[in-house]
Amino acid sequence: MLSAAQYQPPRWLRNPHLQSMLASSGVRLRRGQHLLASSGAATRELILDGGDGVRLQAWHSRLPGNAPVGLALLLHGWEGSAESSYMRMTAARMLEQGFDVVRLNFRDHGNTHHLNPGIFHSCRIDEVVHAAGDVASRFPGLPLVAAGYSLGGNFVLRLALHAPAAGVPLRHVAAVCPVLDPALTMDSIERGPAMYDWYFRRKWTGSLRRKRELFPELADCDDTVLKLDIRALTGWLVERHTAFATLQDYFDGYSIAGQRLSTLEVPADILMARDDPVIPFTTFRHWRLPAHARLEIARWGGHCGFIENLRGDGFSERWVAQRLAAAVGAHPAPEQAALALGS
């Protein structure tokens, strides 16, 4: 079983900013495409019920002729998508372990802006919980596990928190670099290298432009708004498109810092990097988790990087697959294990 201490990247890959940038690079994207395509999986679209008329897109992959050992639901990060490199890589690793895989697109992520009129924000956990219940009902009898990265890691831990009361039969979750305290993450983005602010703001404003084109009634999302810095733009979102009174109330609405996960019933494995430039180490050094939530801290990795070599292979995707497979007592077939070693 892989542990965080086993992640020992070559020296040239120990810079946290390099790790974080390479995580969304073309090399990683092509590697993810290759791994998923070479798995031989058949993939089809699902439109999931998010409750109250909400529709969320997902992609279901399975190996033809394979009797799955479980179903893995994967959640991407903010302004990522089901097609992000880590989503495809994790899907490929889960398929190697004998799972069916469902990669969910949050509202307004991927090419899904047309499905719902309201704008995405990070407190829309209810629709993700409802969609997870829809997934479980479509594949009865398969043990359900889930994993998420960055904001998706935050969502997957909140999904685990809400699952028992919602009747979602979630067996186990894994989170990589989950956003703990959104206010501190915002501070890190603002105070860190400009590339982080540029990256997230560019992707977010592009998404909002697409939403505005599809729903002209969003007239308040004009070009003046789109030129705001990331904090001011988030303030606009909170004021105009949520029920929260202040920006801090909104951040508190999806924070999982402190003791907010103390009542977690679903077992969880969490992988963080000590050098993460987006999720400050101070936010998880004093984290309070129940005994069945295991936190592993790697010395290196950046933000959702954990890259191992020039091909762009990721330690975190293998770590997630092993943790979730172990949770359902799954073991890859010999030919799948050989594929994993040789791919």
N, C-alpha and C positions, 0 to 999 in steps of 0.2 A: 504494500500500500504506500503510495507516494505521500510524502510529508513536505511541508514548506521548507524545512531545512535542506531537503535534497535539491532545491532549485539553486543551482550554482552556474550562472551564465558565464560565458567567456568574458574576460576583462573589458573588452571593447563594448559589451552590452550591459555594463553596470551603471550607466548614466541613466537616471530616472526620466529625464526629458527625452532622451533617445528612445527608451523603451516605450514611453507614452506616444511619441510621434509614430514610431514604427507600427504600433498596434493598429492604426487605421491606414497603413500604407498600401500601395498597390501590390507589393510583394505578398503581404498578408492576405489581401483580397483574393489574389490569384491562387494562393495556397489553399484557402478555404474552398474556393470553387473546385479546385482539383480534388481535394479529399472527399468532398461530398459527391461529386460526379463519379469518382472512381469507386465509391462504395457500392454502386449498382442499385441504389435505392430508387424506388418510384415515388414521386412527389405530386401531391394534388392540393388544390386550394380548399380551405374551409372558411366559411363566414360564420363566426361564432356569435352567440347571443350574449351581449353584455348587460342585458336588463334595461327596462325603460326605453326600449326601441333602439338601443345602442348596438351597432354592428362592428365587430372587430375581425380583421383578416388574420388568418394563420395558414401555415403550410405544413401538411402532414407528410412525413417520409417514412417508408417502411421497406424492408428487404423482401422482395417477392419470394414466396415459399417459406418464409421464416415465421416460426411461431414466437411472437414477441414475449419477452420476460417481463416487460413493463412498458409504461408510456412516460416519456420525458417531455415536460413543457419547458420551453426556453424563452427567457425574457431579455430583450436587448436594453442598451443604455439610451440616455437622452440623445435624440436626433440620430440614433443608429436605426437599425431595422432588422427584419428577419434575414436579410441578405448580408448583414455585417460579417466580417471575416470570422470573428470569434463564435458567432451563431452557427455558421456553416461548419467550422472546425469541431465545435462541441457536438453538433448533430452527427457528424461523421464518427466521432469517438463513441457516442452513445449507440449508434447503429452497430459498431464493432462489438459492443457489449450485449447486443441482442435486443435492444429497445426499439420500439417505434418512437418517433420524435415529432413533436408539434412546435414549430417556431412561430410565436405570436408577434404580430405588429400592434404596438400601442396605437391608440387613436392618433391620426395625423402623422404617422410614421410609415416609411415605405411609400408606396403610391396609394394611400388610403384616405387622403384628405376628403374625398367625395362621400365617404360612407356616413359621416355624422356632421351636423351643422356646428356643434359647439367646439371650441378650441381645446386642445389637450392642455392639461396641467397635471402636476405631479401628485395631486390629492385625489385623482380619479381612481382610487383603489377598488371601489365597489364594482366597477365594470370589469376589471381584471379578475376579481374573485368570481363574479358571475360567469365570465367566459371560461375560467378554469373548471367550474361546475359543469358547464356545457361540454367541455372536452371529456371530463370524467364520464358523463352520461352517454357519450357517443362510443366510448370504449370500455364498457362495463367488464369487470373481471380482471382488468390489467392494473397492477399496482401503479399509482400515480406519484411521480417525483417531479421536482421542478428545480431550475437553476436560473440565475440572473447575474448580469454584469453591470457594475456602476449603478445608475438609477434603477436598472433592472434587478440588481441585487437588493436594493432597497425595497422594490416592489415585491420581490419573491419572499423576503422576510416578513413583510406586512401581509402578503397572501397567506403565509404559514400562520400568522397571528390570528387571522380572521377565518381560516378554513374550517376549524371544528364547528364554530357557531353557524357557519353557512352550509354545513353539510357536505363540504368538499373533502373527499377521502384522500387527502394528501399524506403520503407516507414519509417523505423526507425532502429537504431542500438543501441546495448549495448556493452560496453567494460569493462572488469575486469582487473585491473592492467596492462594497456597497456604500452608497452615500448615507452617512450617519446623521450628521448635523448639517442641514442645508445652508444655514447661515454661515458656518465656518467654511464650507466648501465655496460659497460665493466669495468670501474674503480671500481664499486661496487663489481663485481664478483672477480676481482683481489685482492682487499683489504679486502674482507670479509672472513669468514671462508672457509677453503680449500675445504670443501665439495661441495660448489657451482661450483668452477672451475672443480673439479673432476667429478661432475655429468654431467655438460654440455659437457666437453671435451670427456668423455667416450662415451656418446651417439653420439656425432658428429663424432668422429673418427670411431666408429662402422658403422655409416651410410656411411662414405666415403669409408671404406673398401668394403662394399657391392656394392657401385657404381663402384669401381675399378674392382671388379670381373665380373660385367656385361658388362663393357665397358673398355676393355684392353687398348684402346687408351689413357686413362687417366694415362699414365705412369708417369706423373709428380707427381702424388699422391702416392709417395713411402713411405716406412716405416719411412724414415728420416723426411719427412714432417709431418707424423702422430704423431711424438714424440714432435712436437713443442708445446709451450704453447698456450693458447687460442688466445692471441693477435697476436702472430706471425702466427698462423694458419689462422686467419682471414685475415692477411696481404697477405699471400700466395693466398688465395681465391680471394681477390680483384685484385692482380697483374695478376694472371693467368687466371681467369675465369669471369672477369667483365671488363667493359669499363672505370671504374673509375681510375683516376690517382693516388689517395692517399687513405689511410684508412679513413681519415677524410671526404673526398669527398663521400665515400661509406656510412659512418654514416649519413652524411647530406642528402643522397639520400632517406633514409627512416625515418628520424627524423620527429616527429610531435610536437616538443616542440615550445615554444615561440608563434609566431603568425601564424604558418603554417596551422592551422585549421580555421583561421579567415574567410575564404570564404565558410566554410561548410554550405551546404543547407539542408542536411538531418538531422532531429532531432536525438540527441544522448543522451544516459544516460551512465555515466562513474562512476565506483566504484573503488576507490583506498583505500589502507591501509596506515595509517600514519607511521606504523612501517615496511613497506615493505623493506627487506634487499637487494633486487635486483633493484627496481625502487626507487631511492632516493627521499625523500619528497621534496627536493629543486627543483626537475624537474617539479613538478606540483603545487607548492605553487605560482609560478609566471606565470602559464599557462594563455594564452589569448584565450578564447573560445567565440563563438557567443552565443546570449541569448538562443537559442534553443538547446544548448549543456549543459546538467546539470551534474556537477561534485559533487559526494558525497564522503566524506572521512570518513572512519571508523577508530576508534582509534586502533583497532587490526585487524589481518587477515594475516600478513606476505605476502608472494608472492603467490597470487592465492590460499590461504588457505581458510580462513573464515569458518573453521570447527567448528561444533556446539556440537558434542558429540562423544562418543566412537564408535558409528556405522559409523562415517565418514561423516554424513550428512553435506551438505554445504549450508551456508546462501547465497552465491553468486549465486548459481544455481537457487534458489527460487527467488532471487531479479531480475535476468535476465528475468526469465519467466514472472514475474508480470509486469515488465516494457514493454516487448514486447507485451504481451497480451493487456495491456492498450492502446498501440499505435494503435491497430486495433479495439478497443472496444470489445475485446473478454472476455467472462466469462466462466469458466469451468462448464460443466453440473454437476448437484448435485451429481451424482454417482462418477464423476471424482474428485470433490472436496473432497468427503468422502475418496476416495482412497488416495489422496494427504495427508490428515490429518493422515491417519492410516498407511501409508507405512513406 
